């Protein structure tokens, strides 16, 4: 019976802590919110850029693969999806999602170089591991969102976000 009371007290303490954490989030200053978004955006940009550099590293240190089988393609069904190129390499089927640029090259008879990352079991076209545009778009969004947000709420930066 005594241990049951202790468990109920711990549950109540946990619920109180969660409620307190949520209140702390709601009571976060607008300035702190924009600083947090800015820092998170910079970290995400760095991670995406490092992935881009890793793809470049694979392309520079390895030869393009040979011995694969091209099994056709599936064109995107709407503007939100991507084209799929079907490749068999080392007895494994890969579906490479790519944009119109590479699909147009394949349709015209030119097949771009393929690279394989054994560490991540990832097959990709030359320059298509993670395009640098993702990192650039994230960085631009980070600066614009934080900058515009700071300009819009410049007189209320020390207020709570619940008053935005």
ZADO-1210 file (C-alpha; in nm, 4 decimals, padded with zeros to 6 digits):
<atoms>
<atom x="00.0000" y="00.0000" z="00.0000" code="UNK" pos="1"/>
<atom x="00.2829" y="00.2358" z="00.0853" code="UNK" pos="2"/>
<atom x="00.4621" y="00.1718" z="-00.2443" code="UNK" pos="3"/>
<atom x="00.1392" y="00.2484" z="-00.4307" code="UNK" pos="4"/>
<atom x="00.1255" y="00.5912" z="-00.2707" code="UNK" pos="5"/>
<atom x="00.4865" y="00.6569" z="-00.3693" code="UNK" pos="6"/>
<atom x="00.4100" y="00.5673" z="-00.7321" code="UNK" pos="7"/>
<atom x="00.1103" y="00.7995" z="-00.7372" code="UNK" pos="8"/>
<atom x="00.3231" y="01.0792" z="-00.5889" code="UNK" pos="9"/>
<atom x="00.5910" y="01.0248" z="-00.8559" code="UNK" pos="10"/>
<atom x="00.3265" y="01.0334" z="-01.1315" code="UNK" pos="11"/>
<atom x="00.1865" y="01.3552" z="-00.9903" code="UNK" pos="12"/>
<atom x="00.5380" y="01.5029" z="-00.9760" code="UNK" pos="13"/>
<atom x="00.6013" y="01.4008" z="-01.3390" code="UNK" pos="14"/>
<atom x="00.2730" y="01.5546" z="-01.4539" code="UNK" pos="15"/>
<atom x="00.3533" y="01.8707" z="-01.2627" code="UNK" pos="16"/>
<atom x="00.6992" y="01.8830" z="-01.4196" code="UNK" pos="17"/>
<atom x="00.5574" y="01.8386" z="-01.7731" code="UNK" pos="18"/>
<atom x="00.3036" y="02.1148" z="-01.7085" code="UNK" pos="19"/>
<atom x="00.5797" y="02.3384" z="-01.5694" code="UNK" pos="20"/>
<atom x="00.8024" y="02.2702" z="-01.8757" code="UNK" pos="21"/>
<atom x="00.5123" y="02.3562" z="-02.1077" code="UNK" pos="22"/>
<atom x="00.4495" y="02.6774" z="-01.9142" code="UNK" pos="23"/>
<atom x="00.8184" y="02.7640" z="-01.9421" code="UNK" pos="24"/>
<atom x="00.7932" y="02.7146" z="-02.3182" code="UNK" pos="25"/>
<atom x="00.4808" y="02.9318" z="-02.3398" code="UNK" pos="26"/>
<atom x="00.6492" y="03.1953" z="-02.1244" code="UNK" pos="27"/>
<atom x="00.9601" y="03.1934" z="-02.3449" code="UNK" pos="28"/>
<atom x="01.0588" y="03.5379" z="-02.4601" code="UNK" pos="29"/>
<atom x="01.0107" y="03.6187" z="-02.8277" code="UNK" pos="30"/>
<atom x="01.3794" y="03.7059" z="-02.8493" code="UNK" pos="31"/>
<atom x="01.4713" y="03.3607" z="-02.7136" code="UNK" pos="32"/>
<atom x="01.2396" y="03.1918" z="-02.9657" code="UNK" pos="33"/>
<atom x="01.4105" y="03.3646" z="-03.2583" code="UNK" pos="34"/>
<atom x="01.7559" y="03.2876" z="-03.1184" code="UNK" pos="35"/>
<atom x="01.6567" y="02.9207" z="-03.0829" code="UNK" pos="36"/>
<atom x="01.5196" y="02.9038" z="-03.4384" code="UNK" pos="37"/>
<atom x="01.8319" y="03.0788" z="-03.5696" code="UNK" pos="38"/>
<atom x="02.0687" y="02.8372" z="-03.3918" code="UNK" pos="39"/>
<atom x="01.8674" y="02.5324" z="-03.4985" code="UNK" pos="40"/>
<atom x="01.8713" y="02.6584" z="-03.8579" code="UNK" pos="41"/>
<atom x="02.2490" y="02.7042" z="-03.8502" code="UNK" pos="42"/>
<atom x="02.2979" y="02.3525" z="-03.7116" code="UNK" pos="43"/>
<atom x="02.0670" y="02.2034" z="-03.9766" code="UNK" pos="44"/>
<atom x="02.2532" y="02.3966" z="-04.2481" code="UNK" pos="45"/>
<atom x="02.5855" y="02.2637" z="-04.1216" code="UNK" pos="46"/>
<atom x="02.4588" y="01.9040" z="-04.1190" code="UNK" pos="47"/>
<atom x="02.3195" y="01.9332" z="-04.4729" code="UNK" pos="48"/>
<atom x="02.6400" y="02.0928" z="-04.5998" code="UNK" pos="49"/>
<atom x="02.8495" y="01.8163" z="-04.4410" code="UNK" pos="50"/>
<atom x="02.6318" y="01.5563" z="-04.6154" code="UNK" pos="51"/>
<atom x="02.6935" y="01.7403" z="-04.9436" code="UNK" pos="52"/>
<atom x="03.0686" y="01.7351" z="-04.8783" code="UNK" pos="53"/>
<atom x="03.0521" y="01.3635" z="-04.7970" code="UNK" pos="54"/>
<atom x="02.8903" y="01.2984" z="-05.1362" code="UNK" pos="55"/>
<atom x="03.1665" y="01.4998" z="-05.3059" code="UNK" pos="56"/>
<atom x="03.4260" y="01.3014" z="-05.1103" code="UNK" pos="57"/>
<atom x="03.2803" y="00.9715" z="-05.2346" code="UNK" pos="58"/>
<atom x="03.2818" y="01.0975" z="-05.5929" code="UNK" pos="59"/>
<atom x="03.6469" y="01.2068" z="-05.5696" code="UNK" pos="60"/>
<atom x="03.7832" y="00.8999" z="-05.3927" code="UNK" pos="61"/>
<atom x="03.5925" y="00.6250" z="-05.5734" code="UNK" pos="62"/>
<atom x="03.5487" y="00.5239" z="-05.9311" code="UNK" pos="63"/>
<atom x="03.1976" y="00.5228" z="-06.0755" code="UNK" pos="64"/>
<atom x="03.0406" y="00.1801" z="-06.0397" code="UNK" pos="65"/>
<atom x="02.9995" y="-00.0651" z="-06.3232" code="UNK" pos="66"/>
<atom x="02.8167" y="-00.3943" z="-06.3336" code="UNK" pos="67"/>
<atom x="02.4723" y="-00.2559" z="-06.2619" code="UNK" pos="68"/>
<atom x="02.1523" y="-00.3213" z="-06.4532" code="UNK" pos="69"/>
<atom x="01.9195" y="-00.0425" z="-06.5589" code="UNK" pos="70"/>
<atom x="01.5584" y="-00.1586" z="-06.5111" code="UNK" pos="71"/>
<atom x="01.3709" y="00.1439" z="-06.6418" code="UNK" pos="72"/>
<atom x="01.2108" y="00.4443" z="-06.4781" code="UNK" pos="73"/>
<atom x="00.8819" y="00.5694" z="-06.3400" code="UNK" pos="74"/>
<atom x="00.7932" y="00.9285" z="-06.4114" code="UNK" pos="75"/>
<atom x="00.6494" y="01.1384" z="-06.1337" code="UNK" pos="76"/>
<atom x="00.2735" y="01.1326" z="-06.1113" code="UNK" pos="77"/>
<atom x="00.2381" y="01.4888" z="-05.9824" code="UNK" pos="78"/>
<atom x="00.4539" y="01.7895" z="-05.9024" code="UNK" pos="79"/>
<atom x="00.5078" y="01.6802" z="-05.5388" code="UNK" pos="80"/>
<atom x="00.6678" y="01.3450" z="-05.6194" code="UNK" pos="81"/>
<atom x="00.9980" y="01.2608" z="-05.7847" code="UNK" pos="82"/>
<atom x="01.1037" y="01.0462" z="-06.0769" code="UNK" pos="83"/>
<atom x="01.2274" y="00.6979" z="-05.9892" code="UNK" pos="84"/>
<atom x="01.5114" y="00.5225" z="-06.1684" code="UNK" pos="85"/>
<atom x="01.5263" y="00.1468" z="-06.1065" code="UNK" pos="86"/>
<atom x="01.8763" y="-00.0035" z="-06.0800" code="UNK" pos="87"/>
<atom x="01.9984" y="-00.3493" z="-05.9780" code="UNK" pos="88"/>
<atom x="02.3482" y="-00.3534" z="-05.8280" code="UNK" pos="89"/>
<atom x="02.5120" y="-00.6468" z="-05.6488" code="UNK" pos="90"/>
<atom x="02.1837" y="-00.8437" z="-05.6692" code="UNK" pos="91"/>
<atom x="01.9940" y="-00.5710" z="-05.4846" code="UNK" pos="92"/>
<atom x="01.7187" y="-00.3541" z="-05.6310" code="UNK" pos="93"/>
<atom x="01.7583" y="00.0229" z="-05.5794" code="UNK" pos="94"/>
<atom x="01.5013" y="00.2915" z="-05.6530" code="UNK" pos="95"/>
<atom x="01.6853" y="00.6177" z="-05.7111" code="UNK" pos="96"/>
<atom x="01.4611" y="00.9211" z="-05.6681" code="UNK" pos="97"/>
<atom x="01.5720" y="01.2056" z="-05.8865" code="UNK" pos="98"/>
<atom x="01.4561" y="01.5184" z="-06.0589" code="UNK" pos="99"/>
<atom x="01.3738" y="01.5969" z="-06.4197" code="UNK" pos="100"/>
<atom x="01.7326" y="01.6961" z="-06.5072" code="UNK" pos="101"/>
<atom x="01.8731" y="01.3447" z="-06.4695" code="UNK" pos="102"/>
<atom x="01.5650" y="01.1756" z="-06.6148" code="UNK" pos="103"/>
<atom x="01.5946" y="01.3923" z="-06.9272" code="UNK" pos="104"/>
<atom x="01.9592" y="01.2841" z="-06.9652" code="UNK" pos="105"/>
<atom x="01.8602" y="00.9185" z="-06.9381" code="UNK" pos="106"/>
<atom x="01.5781" y="00.9602" z="-07.1910" code="UNK" pos="107"/>
<atom x="01.8201" y="01.1216" z="-07.4363" code="UNK" pos="108"/>
<atom x="02.0530" y="00.8219" z="-07.4120" code="UNK" pos="109"/>
<atom x="02.3194" y="00.9600" z="-07.1773" code="UNK" pos="110"/>
<atom x="02.3402" y="00.7691" z="-06.8504" code="UNK" pos="111"/>
<atom x="02.5071" y="00.9745" z="-06.5711" code="UNK" pos="112"/>
<atom x="02.7818" y="00.8190" z="-06.3576" code="UNK" pos="113"/>
<atom x="02.6628" y="00.6151" z="-06.0600" code="UNK" pos="114"/>
<atom x="02.8403" y="00.6006" z="-05.7244" code="UNK" pos="115"/>
<atom x="02.7890" y="00.3667" z="-05.4324" code="UNK" pos="116"/>
<atom x="02.8452" y="00.4407" z="-05.0642" code="UNK" pos="117"/>
<atom x="02.9070" y="00.1083" z="-04.8917" code="UNK" pos="118"/>
<atom x="02.8979" y="00.2753" z="-04.5513" code="UNK" pos="119"/>
<atom x="02.5369" y="00.3870" z="-04.5952" code="UNK" pos="120"/>
<atom x="02.4342" y="00.1334" z="-04.8669" code="UNK" pos="121"/>
<atom x="02.3321" y="00.4240" z="-05.0861" code="UNK" pos="122"/>
<atom x="02.3463" y="00.4416" z="-05.4644" code="UNK" pos="123"/>
<atom x="02.3416" y="00.7878" z="-05.6238" code="UNK" pos="124"/>
<atom x="02.4069" y="00.9758" z="-05.9460" code="UNK" pos="125"/>
<atom x="02.7028" y="01.2082" z="-05.9814" code="UNK" pos="126"/>
<atom x="02.6328" y="01.5348" z="-05.7990" code="UNK" pos="127"/>
<atom x="02.3073" y="01.4004" z="-05.6575" code="UNK" pos="128"/>
<atom x="02.4098" y="01.2673" z="-05.3112" code="UNK" pos="129"/>
<atom x="02.2721" y="01.5753" z="-05.1404" code="UNK" pos="130"/>
<atom x="02.2699" y="01.8867" z="-05.3568" code="UNK" pos="131"/>
<atom x="02.4148" y="02.1951" z="-05.1893" code="UNK" pos="132"/>
<atom x="02.0896" y="02.3774" z="-05.2649" code="UNK" pos="133"/>
<atom x="01.9236" y="02.2188" z="-04.9614" code="UNK" pos="134"/>
<atom x="02.1853" y="02.3677" z="-04.7291" code="UNK" pos="135"/>
<atom x="02.1644" y="02.7049" z="-04.9036" code="UNK" pos="136"/>
<atom x="01.7844" y="02.7107" z="-04.8840" code="UNK" pos="137"/>
<atom x="01.7974" y="02.6276" z="-04.5130" code="UNK" pos="138"/>
<atom x="02.0493" y="02.9031" z="-04.4482" code="UNK" pos="139"/>
<atom x="01.8481" y="03.1592" z="-04.6427" code="UNK" pos="140"/>
<atom x="01.5284" y="03.0598" z="-04.4583" code="UNK" pos="141"/>
<atom x="01.7107" y="03.0852" z="-04.1242" code="UNK" pos="142"/>
<atom x="01.8304" y="03.4396" z="-04.1882" code="UNK" pos="143"/>
<atom x="01.5083" y="03.5627" z="-04.3472" code="UNK" pos="144"/>
<atom x="01.2749" y="03.4115" z="-04.0854" code="UNK" pos="145"/>
<atom x="01.4828" y="03.5318" z="-03.7916" code="UNK" pos="146"/>
<atom x="01.5447" y="03.8734" z="-03.9467" code="UNK" pos="147"/>
<atom x="01.1857" y="03.9419" z="-04.0476" code="UNK" pos="148"/>
<atom x="01.0561" y="03.8062" z="-03.7176" code="UNK" pos="149"/>
<atom x="01.2891" y="04.0339" z="-03.5242" code="UNK" pos="150"/>
<atom x="01.1830" y="04.3341" z="-03.7337" code="UNK" pos="151"/>
<atom x="00.8115" y="04.2615" z="-03.6954" code="UNK" pos="152"/>
<atom x="00.8236" y="04.2042" z="-03.3200" code="UNK" pos="153"/>
<atom x="01.1158" y="04.4400" z="-03.2425" code="UNK" pos="154"/>
<atom x="00.9205" y="04.6361" z="-02.9825" code="UNK" pos="155"/>
<atom x="00.7937" y="04.3222" z="-02.8078" code="UNK" pos="156"/>
<atom x="01.1088" y="04.1053" z="-02.8074" code="UNK" pos="157"/>
<atom x="01.1082" y="04.0892" z="-02.4277" code="UNK" pos="158"/>
<atom x="00.7416" y="03.9770" z="-02.4138" code="UNK" pos="159"/>
<atom x="00.6292" y="03.6154" z="-02.3855" code="UNK" pos="160"/>
<atom x="00.5557" y="03.4243" z="-02.7047" code="UNK" pos="161"/>
<atom x="00.1980" y="03.3775" z="-02.5864" code="UNK" pos="162"/>
<atom x="00.1509" y="03.7515" z="-02.6557" code="UNK" pos="163"/>
<atom x="00.2724" y="03.7382" z="-03.0186" code="UNK" pos="164"/>
</atoms>
